[in-house]
Amino acid sequence: MEIDLHKKYFVSTIMDKEGKVFKRSRVSTDRESIKHYFSLLKNIRPVKTVIEATFNWAYFYDEISPFVNEAILAHPLKTRAIAEARIKTDY
């Protein structure tokens, strides 16, 4: 799962190991919305997520940690550089 974290919402992209996208969701970042969204994923195991390390990552991490098996923080500038690169070698 990839999380694009913003101040008032996050966008979740659920993928399989090969990168096939199953679902994209836009969810509010208030505590109840986060808990509700991640509680819906209880049938998906293991849940691994990548979160861009923005200003509110610690709050978000604290909220999702009971629901995920692994959360990885990604450096925002390095993530952007990879996404915008013309030559991709991360297939």
Secondary structure as GFF3:
##gff-version 3
##sequence-region A 1 91
A	DSSP	beta_strand	2	5	.	.	.	ID=ss1
A	DSSP	beta_strand	9	15	.	.	.	ID=ss2
A	DSSP	beta_strand	21	28	.	.	.	ID=ss3
A	DSSP	alpha_helix	31	39	.	.	.	ID=ss4
A	DSSP	beta_strand	48	52	.	.	.	ID=ss5
A	DSSP	alpha_helix	57	64	.	.	.	ID=ss6
A	DSSP	beta_strand	70	74	.	.	.	ID=ss7
A	DSSP	alpha_helix	76	84	.	.	.	ID=ss8
###
